[in-house]
């Protein structure tokens, strides 16, 4: 059988820790809060052993850091959408899953709260 086969890979980074100016409450405005971020991307790949042929997961870390440094956001949902958009800027990415956890949101009564979004083209 001949032809080209399409292989999709999941590129992921988990547990990214950033400090971000985020929140809607008065006590959250003007201060940084920790976020923990997981990102998973669907990208086409082949059997190449060249970094240039895939999505470099360091770009995910950089995108999360850039969104965190981009100024105050009210909601983790907004943070997640900004990060998803950054990942989808690469035309090879067909789907992105972003999970943003705000560990102090309900402390000490919960370990964390947050949101997970999935965006595809």
N, C-alpha and C positions, 0 to 999 in steps of 0.2 A: 504494500500500500504506500503510495507516495502522497506528498502534500505537506503543508505546513501545519503544525499543531500549535494551538494557542495554550500557553501555560500561564495561569494567574497565580501570583504569590501574594501572601499576606505579609506586609512589612509592618512591624509593630515596635512600639516603645512603650514601656509601662513604668509607672511610678515616677514620672518626671515631677520634680519639686520646684515650684517657682513661688516667689513672693509677688503678689499683685495688689494694686489698689482697686478693691472690689467691694461692693455691698450697697445696700439701699438704706440702711439704718444710720442714724446720726452718729453713733459711736464707731461706724465703719468708714465714714468719710474721712479722707486725709490720712489713712493709715494702710500699711501693707498687711495682707493676710496670706497665709500659706494656701496653696492649691496643689493637689496631686492629680496628675493628668495621665491618662492612657490614650494612645492613638493607634489605630489599626487601618492600614491602607490596602486596597486591592490594586495591584499593578501587574501588567504583563511582564513576563520574564522568559528567558530561555536558559540554556545550559552554559551560558557565558560565565567566565570567571573574572569579568571586568566590572569594576565599580560603576563605571559610566553607563553600563547596560541595565542598571536597576535604580531604584529610588534609595538614595543614601539616608539612612535613618538619623544621621546627624542633622539633616535638614528639618526633621520633625522637632528635635530638641530646640534648634534655633528658632523655629517658628513659634513655639510655645513661649520661649523667652521674649521674643519680640512682641507678642500679643500682651504679655504681662507688663512689658515696659511701655506700652502704647498709651497709657493714661487710664484714668478711672473708668471702670465699667460697673453698672449697677448689678447685673445678674451673671451668674455662671453660665446660663444659657447663651448669653451674648458672647462671652468668652469662647465657648465651645463653637459657636457659629463662625466667629472670626478665625479661629484656628482651622476649622474645616475648610473655609475659603482659601486660606493660605496653602493648605495641602492640595486642594483641587486646582490651584494655579498651575501645577505640573500636569500637562495634558495626558500623561501616562496613567494618572490616578483615576480609576473609575468609580471608586467608592471609598468613603472615609467614615470611620467610627471614632468619635471623640467622647471620652468620659472625663468629666471634671468634678473632682471631689473637693469640698470645702470642709476640712476637718474640724474647724472651730465653730461651724455654723450652729450646732446644737449641743456643744460641749457644756457640761460634762455628761449629758444624758445620752449622747450618741457619739460613735466614733467619727462619723462624717455624714454629710448630705451632699447631694449634687445632682448632676444631670448627665445623661448619655444621649447623644444624637447620632444618627446615621444619615449621611448625605451621599447620593449617587448621581451619576449623570445618565 
